[in-house]
Amino acid sequence: MQWFQQFAAFRCDSALRQLNSRFVVRRLLQVVPTAFGIVLIGFLLVHLAPGDPVAAVAGENGDAAYYAFMRHRFELDKPLPQQMATYFERVASGDMGTSYVHGRGSLSLVLERVPATLLLTGTALVLAIAMSIPLGAFAAGRPHGARDIGISAIVLTLYSAPAFWLAQLGILVVALKLGLVPVQGMTSAGSTQTGLARALDVAWHLALPALVLASQEMAAFVRLTRAGLIDELRRDHVRTARAKGLTERLVLFRHAMPRALLPVITVIGARIGQLIAGAVIIEIVFGWPGIGRLMLEAIQTRDTPLLLALFMTISFAVVLANFITDLAYGAFDPRIRVR
Amino acid sequence: MRREQIVLLWILVSLSVAGCTTDKSIARPFVAALTSDPGQLNSAITTNGGVHTAAGVLYDGLVELDDHLKPVPALATSWEIEQGGALYRFHLRHGVRWHDGKPFTAADVKFTFDSLLLKYHSRTRASLSSVLLRIDTLDPYTLEFHFKRPYAPLLQQLNVEEAPIMPQHVFQGVDPLRNPANNAPVGTGPYRFISYSPGSEIRFAANNDYFSGEPAIKNLSLRIIPDASTQVIAFEAGEVDWLYGVPGPERNRLRQDKRFRVVQYPGYSGGSNCVVTLGFNLDRPVFQDVRVRRAVAHATNRQQVLERVLFGEGRVADAPISSGIGFAHASDLQIPAFDTATAKTLLDQAGWRSGKPGDIRTAHHVKGIPEETPFVVGFTGMPGQTKYGDILRAQLRAVGLDLQVKPLESAVFAETVFKKRDFDTAIISYCNGTDPEIGVRRQYVSSNIGPVPFSNTAAYRNSEVDSLFDAASSALDTVTRKRLYHRIQEIAVRDQPYVWLVETLNTVAFKARCSGFSNSPHFVATAHCAN
């Protein structure tokens, strides 16, 4: 591990030294118009889509007076431009509106569900990377050999398999037949544990959904690592490193890997949005209480304030992920460091 | 050690440690699976089914419905009906306390109706607000409902689903839609609220002060599991003890397993006695002719629908009103039987001719339709109902009609069908409830055409039917009501604004070692489990 820590410390250090604050500020300022645009488009899309929140939220079989009354209560009887102005005014003052269904502030509703999704997607991402890079390196050892074809076939199968099917299969085999992990949920029913016991309970519930989600993410990482390494291992600087008498491990990790991983880093950043989208299905099948399910419910009930708060949160997460990707990219490749 | 080895080791260790710690000394609660996250737990301000399922154990109505859906005492112990049905006097139970210890009185009932139910509960508001004059509290344990005219079905509308009673001291002066108590509710019911983890779990503990006895099952947990197959697997794996619904293909498998019991019943209160119904849009020229509507009915093989869609569980509908409302159901009607020859003859007579067998019929001198227009109509349904469309499409194709299935998610369905009225035929499960006034009237009276969801889908207008419904709701004696509803059904069958397909049942599943469940929202309060 020591080599890696030295390597990481050196890279990050130099990256941070060369990053001036203007770069960071400029990137952060770009977030503001992006967020505004997202809310604007989101607001219009939600209101242009057919469907009436009042019928979905309040219930069925009322009379016309009832629906008019509820529409008034939710301020849906005002003209759209006025609704939009009110909404933006509120957002500017930090109030994301009250959810129609929950009757609570929509931002707090979203934020209390964010940790569950972060835990699921974060674990899945770490698992996927941890499994993919060695597999990619292993496959690159002998391109088009049996192990290369075998690994490619497996990761592509996992990638192409529908998420809900893979999840159901995992539940049937690992949870029901083998009984290794629970079928659903994030904690045991009625659990009042705290501290380590709770963390272990959550980890036990997390294992299967994270693994299923990770297995779907592996294909791109494995293929890119493999392609990058095959390319790099043929290059002059690698030949020089070998000629210097460096061990094959050092050659691989110090000289070939950093350059081979550049496209992988780009893809990791770009996959964050996909990962959240993929998590929706996993959250539904496993009953995982994350924001993906909250979003599906908000769409089904046309809960506009909640939906917009979700749009904002997820877009912000994607923008942030891209920002971090840029920083990481700079750390690995001095050529593109922005001054 | 390499990174991946560490990660792998970490996973294995955490799995095994977690596996060891699952054998907890604390008793596992009784777990029921909820399909949707209710969002909030005040069932007086919505008719959303998810909220009522989740919050049912917290509250009581003035009356309860027994297993035959007959009203029996709950918060009210007795009642008198006077002035020919225009005055109901209720005597309330003494000594009932809210979960926070405050006493329950008639003021709570009056407040709940005036400030919550008659404003926010769509069904109760729609049925009562136009006929109810006022509610008077005579003393803390007596109150009177005064009506503008005699009103027969009141006792069917006072159970925990139609009229859950809420504490005045919690709701007074606070916007009921945003009251924090909606997420930390106080009721009188058999269970009190412990905690609510959104998207995950709602926990309850037995109310040891409950007026009809403390429940034997002390801890209750409602787990939110959106996927129906996952619910069944969790049930089989022992993580869940009660399922509110079982998908058709899974029922037989669970039935054959000795560990489980699968029970079917016609539902509860407003959600009971549901009839799956195909509605014609009578505003469309193609359905103006009753011969076309009757031909569709004749071409429909409802027995096949029952077998293929409901796996034979339920009943072929033989009248406009469900057989579950015994006194009003007309069992002697001649509703069009499955008969493709008659269907073809009727279509020929109506001007829809076919060239060679198997072709789609085309219009010949049909009023409002251009010549040679093929008979192609849409079938609009919510995603769960489109399986009816698939089978009806095949059946109608056999007589030369083309039905095109158009699935719409529920919010869009409500807007398209009831507000825009942009559909040819639509499939709806009309839950008749325990009285025709609750769930049948809305389907036929002309005052109930759009824009309200699940109203008069067909846009059926018949002033005779309108006045018969009014007469039936004012008549108190069952014989008169039975006669009036029979007449309504005769007219409905004659005019055929709908095709009544099948009556559905609710399916629940629970552990065989448990017994004593009721079909009410309090399901678990009367149950006990052997160890």
HADDOCK unambig.tbl for C-alpha pairs under 7 A between the chains (distance, minus, plus):
assign (segid A and resid 1 and name CA) (segid B and resid 2 and name CA) 6.87 0.50 0.50
assign (segid A and resid 50 and name CA) (segid B and resid 412 and name CA) 5.54 0.50 0.50
assign (segid A and resid 51 and name CA) (segid B and resid 411 and name CA) 4.58 0.50 0.50
assign (segid A and resid 51 and name CA) (segid B and resid 412 and name CA) 4.24 0.50 0.50
assign (segid A and resid 51 and name CA) (segid B and resid 415 and name CA) 5.58 0.50 0.50
assign (segid A and resid 52 and name CA) (segid B and resid 411 and name CA) 5.92 0.50 0.50
assign (segid A and resid 52 and name CA) (segid B and resid 415 and name CA) 6.49 0.50 0.50
assign (segid A and resid 55 and name CA) (segid B and resid 453 and name CA) 6.76 0.50 0.50
assign (segid A and resid 56 and name CA) (segid B and resid 411 and name CA) 5.89 0.50 0.50
assign (segid A and resid 57 and name CA) (segid B and resid 48 and name CA) 6.84 0.50 0.50
assign (segid A and resid 58 and name CA) (segid B and resid 46 and name CA) 4.98 0.50 0.50
assign (segid A and resid 58 and name CA) (segid B and resid 47 and name CA) 6.42 0.50 0.50
assign (segid A and resid 58 and name CA) (segid B and resid 48 and name CA) 6.51 0.50 0.50
assign (segid A and resid 59 and name CA) (segid B and resid 46 and name CA) 5.68 0.50 0.50
assign (segid A and resid 59 and name CA) (segid B and resid 47 and name CA) 4.54 0.50 0.50
assign (segid A and resid 59 and name CA) (segid B and resid 48 and name CA) 4.94 0.50 0.50
assign (segid A and resid 59 and name CA) (segid B and resid 122 and name CA) 6.26 0.50 0.50
assign (segid A and resid 60 and name CA) (segid B and resid 47 and name CA) 6.51 0.50 0.50
assign (segid A and resid 60 and name CA) (segid B and resid 122 and name CA) 6.48 0.50 0.50
assign (segid A and resid 60 and name CA) (segid B and resid 453 and name CA) 5.90 0.50 0.50
assign (segid A and resid 60 and name CA) (segid B and resid 454 and name CA) 6.58 0.50 0.50
assign (segid A and resid 61 and name CA) (segid B and resid 122 and name CA) 6.17 0.50 0.50
assign (segid A and resid 61 and name CA) (segid B and resid 123 and name CA) 5.42 0.50 0.50
assign (segid A and resid 61 and name CA) (segid B and resid 452 and name CA) 6.90 0.50 0.50
assign (segid A and resid 61 and name CA) (segid B and resid 453 and name CA) 6.16 0.50 0.50
assign (segid A and resid 61 and name CA) (segid B and resid 454 and name CA) 5.85 0.50 0.50
assign (segid A and resid 61 and name CA) (segid B and resid 455 and name CA) 6.49 0.50 0.50
assign (segid A and resid 62 and name CA) (segid B and resid 122 and name CA) 4.15 0.50 0.50
assign (segid A and resid 62 and name CA) (segid B and resid 123 and name CA) 5.23 0.50 0.50
assign (segid A and resid 62 and name CA) (segid B and resid 125 and name CA) 6.94 0.50 0.50
assign (segid A and resid 62 and name CA) (segid B and resid 126 and name CA) 5.13 0.50 0.50
assign (segid A and resid 62 and name CA) (segid B and resid 452 and name CA) 6.64 0.50 0.50
assign (segid A and resid 63 and name CA) (segid B and resid 126 and name CA) 5.19 0.50 0.50
assign (segid A and resid 63 and name CA) (segid B and resid 452 and name CA) 6.18 0.50 0.50
assign (segid A and resid 64 and name CA) (segid B and resid 451 and name CA) 6.81 0.50 0.50
assign (segid A and resid 64 and name CA) (segid B and resid 452 and name CA) 5.94 0.50 0.50
assign (segid A and resid 66 and name CA) (segid B and resid 122 and name CA) 6.55 0.50 0.50
assign (segid A and resid 101 and name CA) (segid B and resid 39 and name CA) 5.92 0.50 0.50
assign (segid A and resid 102 and name CA) (segid B and resid 39 and name CA) 4.54 0.50 0.50
assign (segid A and resid 102 and name CA) (segid B and resid 40 and name CA) 5.36 0.50 0.50
assign (segid A and resid 103 and name CA) (segid B and resid 177 and name CA) 5.76 0.50 0.50
assign (segid A and resid 103 and name CA) (segid B and resid 178 and name CA) 4.75 0.50 0.50
assign (segid A and resid 104 and name CA) (segid B and resid 178 and name CA) 6.48 0.50 0.50
assign (segid A and resid 130 and name CA) (segid B and resid 4 and name CA) 5.73 0.50 0.50
assign (segid A and resid 131 and name CA) (segid B and resid 4 and name CA) 6.88 0.50 0.50
assign (segid A and resid 176 and name CA) (segid B and resid 237 and name CA) 5.68 0.50 0.50
assign (segid A and resid 183 and name CA) (segid B and resid 234 and name CA) 5.53 0.50 0.50
assign (segid A and resid 184 and name CA) (segid B and resid 234 and name CA) 6.95 0.50 0.50
assign (segid A and resid 185 and name CA) (segid B and resid 200 and name CA) 6.75 0.50 0.50
assign (segid A and resid 189 and name CA) (segid B and resid 28 and name CA) 6.98 0.50 0.50
assign (segid A and resid 189 and name CA) (segid B and resid 29 and name CA) 6.97 0.50 0.50
assign (segid A and resid 189 and name CA) (segid B and resid 221 and name CA) 6.75 0.50 0.50
assign (segid A and resid 190 and name CA) (segid B and resid 28 and name CA) 6.61 0.50 0.50
assign (segid A and resid 190 and name CA) (segid B and resid 29 and name CA) 6.06 0.50 0.50
assign (segid A and resid 190 and name CA) (segid B and resid 203 and name CA) 6.82 0.50 0.50
assign (segid A and resid 190 and name CA) (segid B and resid 221 and name CA) 6.33 0.50 0.50
assign (segid A and resid 200 and name CA) (segid B and resid 14 and name CA) 6.50 0.50 0.50
assign (segid A and resid 200 and name CA) (segid B and resid 18 and name CA) 5.15 0.50 0.50
assign (segid A and resid 201 and name CA) (segid B and resid 18 and name CA) 5.83 0.50 0.50
assign (segid A and resid 203 and name CA) (segid B and resid 14 and name CA) 6.92 0.50 0.50
assign (segid A and resid 204 and name CA) (segid B and resid 15 and name CA) 5.64 0.50 0.50
assign (segid A and resid 204 and name CA) (segid B and resid 18 and name CA) 5.67 0.50 0.50
assign (segid A and resid 284 and name CA) (segid B and resid 226 and name CA) 5.77 0.50 0.50
assign (segid A and resid 284 and name CA) (segid B and resid 227 and name CA) 6.10 0.50 0.50
assign (segid A and resid 285 and name CA) (segid B and resid 227 and name CA) 5.45 0.50 0.50
assign (segid A and resid 285 and name CA) (segid B and resid 230 and name CA) 6.30 0.50 0.50
assign (segid A and resid 287 and name CA) (segid B and resid 224 and name CA) 6.66 0.50 0.50
assign (segid A and resid 287 and name CA) (segid B and resid 225 and name CA) 4.78 0.50 0.50
assign (segid A and resid 287 and name CA) (segid B and resid 226 and name CA) 6.21 0.50 0.50
assign (segid A and resid 289 and name CA) (segid B and resid 199 and name CA) 4.62 0.50 0.50
assign (segid A and resid 289 and name CA) (segid B and resid 200 and name CA) 5.44 0.50 0.50
assign (segid A and resid 300 and name CA) (segid B and resid 411 and name CA) 6.70 0.50 0.50
assign (segid A and resid 301 and name CA) (segid B and resid 411 and name CA) 6.74 0.50 0.50
